[in-house]
Amino acid sequence: MNSQNRHDQPSLPPQNIVGDKAEEAAEFLKALAHKDRLWILCELVEEEKTVSQLETALDLRQSSVSQHLARFRHEGFVKSRREGKQVFYAIADQRTLKIIRLLYDIFC
């Protein structure tokens, strides 16, 4: 290979950067790797919802929905806003929105 060809090829990032991104991707996917959590995020793609609305739509216990939402809040996947006594949840992270839409397109 001559030096001209080497300059035409994109350079690869340092291995530690790739490793860091792989770790980040693995953690991201681990948070999604539960059917109820995926289901909750699918419900939040179009509009924000309360725990009660999610509980009814998904036929899950309130404690289960709240536990999953707490994990999502902690990891920055969802955001919440209070209106009176109700707390509304919505997807906060664009990566999450893109992945959920992609999964929906593939599997639904």
TORBAZA-772557 format. One record per atom (N, C-alpha, C): residue number from 1; atom name; x, y, z. Coordinates in steps of 0.001 Angstrom, whole numbers, plus 524288, in hexadecimal, padded with zeros to 5 digits. Example, Ala and Ser with C-alpha at 12.3 -4.5 7.8 and 13.67 -1.06 7.14 Angstrom:
! TORBAZA-772557
 num atomo    px    py    pz
   1     N 83386 7E9C6 81E78
   1    CA 8300C 7EE6C 81E78
   1     C 83390 7F31C 81E78
   2     N 83232 7F736 81BA8
   2    CA 83566 7FBDC 81BE4
   2     C 83264 8001E 81EBE
! end
This chain:
! TORBAZA-772557
 num atomo    px    py    pz
   1     N 80350 7FB76 80000
   1    CA 80000 80000 80000
   1     C 80382 804CF 80000
   2     N 80286 80878 7FC78
   2    CA 805C5 80D27 7FC6C
   2     C 803A4 81128 80043
   3     N 806AB 8153C 8012B
   3    CA 80521 8191B 80514
   3     C 80039 81C0F 80382
   4     N 7FF3C 81C9D 7FE86
   4    CA 7FA85 81F56 7FCC1
   4     C 7F598 81C63 7FE7D
   5     N 7F588 81741 7FDF2
   5    CA 7F104 81424 7FF7E
   5     C 7F00A 81464 8055A
   6     N 7F430 81486 8086E
   6    CA 7F38A 814E7 80E16
   6     C 7F0E5 819FB 80F9F
   7     N 7F1DB 81E2A 80CD8
   7    CA 7EF7F 82334 80E1F
   7     C 7E9C8 8236F 80C82
   8     N 7E845 8204D 808AC
   8    CA 7E2DF 82048 806DD
   8     C 7DF45 81D45 80A8A
   9     N 7E161 819D3 80DA0
   9    CA 7DE33 816AD 81120
   9     C 7DD35 819A5 8162F
  10     N 7D862 81939 81838
  10    CA 7D753 81BE2 81D2E
  10     C 7DA8C 81972 82189
  11     N 7DC59 81CA7 82506
  11    CA 7DF61 81A90 82960
  11     C 7DBA0 8188B 82D87
  12     N 7DD3E 81473 83019
  12    CA 7DA13 81231 83438
  12     C 7DB2D 8150A 83951
  13     N 7D72B 81588 83CA4
  13    CA 7D811 8181A 841AA
  13     C 7DB82 814B0 8451F
  14     N 7DE14 81712 848DD
  14    CA 7E141 813FD 84C7E
  14     C 7DDED 80FC5 84F19
  15     N 7E05C 80B64 85040
  15    CA 7DD8E 806DE 8525F
  15     C 7DA9C 80826 85763
  16     N 7DCC7 80B74 85AC4
  16    CA 7DA22 80CA0 85FB0
  16     C 7D513 80FA7 85ECF
  17     N 7D4C9 812D7 85AB4
  17    CA 7CFF3 815A3 85982
  17     C 7CBD7 811C2 857AB
  18     N 7CD4F 80E30 8544C
  18    CA 7C9B3 80A2F 85272
  18     C 7C7BC 806FD 85711
  19     N 7CB35 8057A 85A84
  19    CA 7C9BA 80279 85F24
  19     C 7C5F4 80565 8629C
  20     N 7C6E9 80A6C 8636A
  20    CA 7C369 80D9D 86698
  20     C 7BDFE 80DDF 8642A
  21     N 7BDBD 80E9B 85F0E
  21    CA 7B8B3 80EE6 85C5C
  21     C 7B5ED 809A1 85C83
  22     N 7B8EB 8056D 85C18
  22    CA 7B698 80034 85C69
  22     C 7B441 7FF56 861CF
  23     N 7B703 80107 865CC
  23    CA 7B508 8008F 86B29
  23     C 7B011 803CB 86BD6
  24     N 7B016 80888 869C6
  24    CA 7AB7A 80BEC 86A10
  24     C 7A6D6 8096A 86740
  25     N 7A7C7 8073D 862A1
  25    CA 7A39D 804AC 85FA2
  25     C 7A188 7FFE7 86290
  26     N 7A504 7FCEC 864F0
  26    CA 7A35B 7F84C 867DB
  26     C 79FEA 7F9D3 86C7B
  27     N 7A160 7FDE6 86F4A
  27    CA 79E3B 7FFBE 873B4
  27     C 798EF 801C0 871DF
  28     N 798EA 80488 86D8B
  28    CA 79412 8068F 86B41
  28     C 79067 8020A 869E5
  29     N 79283 7FE20 86735
  29    CA 78F4D 7F9AC 86594
  29     C 78D90 7F65E 86A38
  30     N 790C9 7F619 86E40
  30    CA 78F5D 7F32D 872EE
  30     C 78A78 7F585 87574
  31     N 78A17 7FAAC 8756B
  31    CA 78585 7FD43 877AC
  31     C 78093 7FC11 87491
  32     N 78128 7FAFD 86F90
  32    CA 77CA8 7F9CF 86C3A
  32     C 77B50 7F3FF 86C20
  33     N 77EAE 7F0C4 86E44
  33    CA 77E3C 7EB15 86DB4
  33     C 77A48 7E8A8 87178
  34     N 7759C 7EAC2 8717A
  34    CA 77157 7E8A6 874A2
  34     C 76C4B 7EA04 871DC
  35     N 768E8 7E633 8710A
  35    CA 7643A 7E71B 86DE3
  35     C 760B9 7EB65 8701C
  36     N 76032 7EBAF 8753E
  36    CA 75CDB 7EFBD 87788
  36     C 75F2F 7F52C 876C4
  37     N 7645C 7F59C 8772E
  37    CA 766D1 7FAB5 87651
  37     C 76639 7FC5F 870A2
  38     N 766D6 7F8B7 86D0B
  38    CA 76603 7FA01 86783
  38     C 76065 7FBB8 86695
  39     N 75CD3 7F8FA 868F5
  39    CA 75748 7FA24 86865
  39     C 7560F 7FFA1 86A70
  40     N 75841 800FC 86EE4
  40    CA 7577C 80639 8711C
  40     C 7597E 80A5A 86D51
  41     N 75E24 80999 86B46
  41    CA 76055 80D70 867A7
  41     C 75D21 80DD7 862A8
  42     N 75B10 80974 860CA
  42    CA 757A5 809A3 85C29
  42     C 752D9 80CFF 85D3E
  43     N 750C0 80C97 861EC
  43    CA 74C34 80FC0 86365
  43     C 74D8D 8158E 863A8
  44     N 7526C 816C7 864D7
  44    CA 753FF 81C43 86572
  44     C 755F1 81EC2 86065
  45     N 75660 81BC2 85C38
  45    CA 75873 81DE4 85750
  45     C 7550A 8224B 85542
  46     N 74FF5 82191 8554B
  46    CA 74C71 8256D 852F2
  46     C 74AF1 829DD 8569C
  47     N 74A61 828B6 85BA8
  47    CA 748C1 82CD0 85F4F
  47     C 74A4A 82B67 864E0
  48     N 74A74 82F62 86821
  48    CA 74BA6 82E7F 86D9C
  48     C 74702 82BDD 8703F
  49     N 7481F 828F6 8745F
  49    CA 74406 82627 87734
  49     C 74550 82605 87CFC
  50     N 7413C 82530 8801C
  50    CA 741E6 82492 885BA
  50     C 742D7 81ECE 886F8
  51     N 7447B 81DC7 88BBD
  51    CA 7452F 81862 88D7B
  51     C 74000 8157E 88D06
  52     N 73BCA 8180B 88E93
  52    CA 7369E 815A1 88E59
  52     C 7351B 81432 888BD
  53     N 73628 817A8 88511
  53    CA 734FB 81687 87F95
  53     C 7383F 811EE 87D9B
  54     N 73D32 811CE 87F14
  54    CA 74098 80D7D 87D79
  54     C 73ED7 80861 87FF8
  55     N 73D73 808A7 884EF
  55    CA 73BA2 8040C 887CA
  55     C 736DF 801A9 88510
  56     N 73330 804F2 88385
  56    CA 72E76 8031E 880E2
  56     C 72FAA 80110 87B6D
  57     N 732AF 803FD 8786F
  57    CA 733DE 8027C 87306
  57     C 736E9 7FD60 872B8
  58     N 73A4C 7FC7C 87680
  58    CA 73DCA 7F7F4 8764D
  58     C 73C15 7F377 879CD
  59     N 7380C 7F46C 87CF3
  59    CA 7362D 7F082 880A7
  59     C 73A97 7EEAB 8843D
  60     N 73D6E 7F281 8864B
  60    CA 741A7 7F174 889FF
  60     C 7404E 7F3E7 88F3F
  61     N 742AA 7F1E9 89360
  61    CA 741E2 7F434 8988F
  61     C 74489 7F98A 898D4
  62     N 74239 7FCFB 89BDF
  62    CA 7444A 80247 89C7D
  62     C 749E7 80223 89E6C
  63     N 74B0D 7FEA7 8A20B
  63    CA 7505D 7FE5E 8A435
  63     C 75455 7FCD2 8A006
  64     N 752C7 7F960 89C88
  64    CA 75643 7F7B0 89854
  64     C 7574F 7FC28 89485
  65     N 7532A 7FEDE 892F2
  65    CA 753BD 8034F 88F5D
  65     C 75738 80774 891D8
  66     N 75634 808AC 896C3
  66    CA 75944 80CAD 8997F
  66     C 75F01 80B2A 899E9
  67     N 76004 80637 89AEB
  67    CA 7656A 80459 89B5D
  67     C 76853 804F6 8962C
  68     N 765C6 8037E 891E7
  68    CA 7683A 8040B 88CC3
  68     C 7691A 809D1 88B72
  69     N 76544 80D13 88C93
  69    CA 765CF 812AB 88B79
  69     C 76A30 81518 88EB8
  70     N 76ACD 8134E 89388
  70    CA 76F07 8154D 896D9
  70     C 77455 8140E 89466
  71     N 774E3 80F57 89258
  71    CA 779D0 80DED 88FBA
  71     C 77AA7 81166 88AF9
  72     N 7768A 8121D 887DB
  72    CA 776F7 81570 88339
  72     C 77861 81B0C 884A7
  73     N 77609 81D16 888CA
  73    CA 7774D 82270 88A86
  73     C 77CFE 822C5 88C21
  74     N 77EB7 81EF1 88F21
  74    CA 78421 81ED6 89103
  74     C 78801 81EBD 88C76
  75     N 786A5 81BF7 88854
  75    CA 78A25 81B70 883D8
  75     C 7893D 81F9D 87FB2
  76     N 7857F 8231D 8809B
  76    CA 78498 8276F 87D02
  76     C 7814C 8261B 8783F
  77     N 77EBB 821A8 8784F
  77    CA 77B7E 82011 873DF
  77     C 77654 82308 873BD
  78     N 77429 82411 8785B
  78    CA 76F2F 826DC 878A0
  78     C 76FBA 82B9F 87C22
  79     N 76C24 82F39 87B54
  79    CA 76BC6 833D0 87EB4
  79     C 76643 833E4 880E8
  80     N 76595 836B3 88526
  80    CA 7606A 83704 8878E
  80     C 75F07 83CB2 88897
  81     N 759EE 83DA0 888C6
  81    CA 75800 842C3 88A4F
  81     C 75322 841F0 88D95
  82     N 75294 8453A 89180
  82    CA 74E27 844C7 89513
  82     C 749F3 848AC 8937D
  83     N 74523 846C5 8939D
  83    CA 74092 84A16 892B2
  83     C 73C9D 848B7 896EB
  84     N 73C5C 84BF5 89AF1
  84    CA 73914 84AAC 89F70
  84     C 73B42 845E2 8A225
  85     N 737ED 841F0 8A2C0
  85    CA 7399B 83D18 8A54B
  85     C 73BC0 83918 8A171
  86     N 73B45 83A30 89C70
  86    CA 73D04 83674 89884
  86     C 74285 837B6 89696
  87     N 7456A 83390 89576
  87    CA 74A9A 83418 8932F
  87     C 74A5F 831B0 88DBC
  88     N 74BE3 834CA 889E3
  88    CA 74BE8 83305 88479
  88     C 7517B 83199 882E5
  89     N 751F2 82D6D 87FE7
  89    CA 75708 82B98 87E13
  89     C 75742 82BE0 87829
  90     N 75BD7 82D3D 87627
  90    CA 75CBE 82D86 87082
  90     C 76257 82BD6 86F73
  91     N 7634D 82A17 86AB5
  91    CA 768A0 828A2 8692F
  91     C 76BEE 82D94 868DF
  92     N 7706A 82D78 86B69
  92    CA 773D0 8320F 86BB2
  92     C 7788D 831A7 86822
  93     N 779F7 82CF5 866C3
  93    CA 77ED9 82BF0 863FF
  93     C 77DBC 82A8D 85E4F
  94     N 78001 82D6D 85AAC
  94    CA 77F1C 82C77 8551B
  94     C 7811B 8271C 8535E
  95     N 7853C 82533 855D6
  95    CA 78726 81FF0 85483
  95     C 782EE 81BE3 855AE
  96     N 7806D 81C86 85A29
  96    CA 77C46 818ED 85BB5
  96     C 777D1 8191A 857CF
  97     N 77643 81DC3 8565D
  97    CA 77202 81E6B 8529C
  97     C 7734F 81BC7 84D69
  98     N 7780D 81C8E 84B87
  98    CA 779AD 81A2B 84691
  98     C 779AB 81437 846E3
  99     N 77BC5 8121C 84B1B
  99    CA 77C0E 80C6E 84BB5
  99     C 7769C 80A0E 84C25
 100     N 77333 80C6F 84F37
 100    CA 76DE8 80A57 84FDF
 100     C 76AF7 80A89 84AB4
 101     N 76B88 80EBE 847D2
 101    CA 768F7 80F0B 842AE
 101     C 76B1E 80AED 83EEF
 102     N 77035 80A0F 83F15
 102    CA 77297 8060D 83BC6
 102     C 7708C 8009F 83D3E
 103     N 77066 7FF75 84246
 103    CA 76E60 7FA6C 84409
 103     C 768A7 7F9C6 84281
 104     N 765A6 7FDF6 842E8
 104    CA 76026 7FDCB 8415D
 104     C 75FB2 7FC83 83B8C
 105     N 762DB 7FF1B 8385A
 105    CA 762BD 7FE22 832B5
 105     C 76423 7F87A 83167
 106     N 767C3 7F645 83446
 106    CA 76987 7F0F3 8332D
 106     C 765AF 7ECD9 83537
 107     N 763AF 7ED96 839F2
 107    CA 760BE 7E972 83C8E
 107     C 75AD8 7EA31 83CC1
 108     N 758EB 7EEC0 83B86
 108    CA 7533E 7EFAE 83C0A
 108     C 75093 7F072 836D0
! end
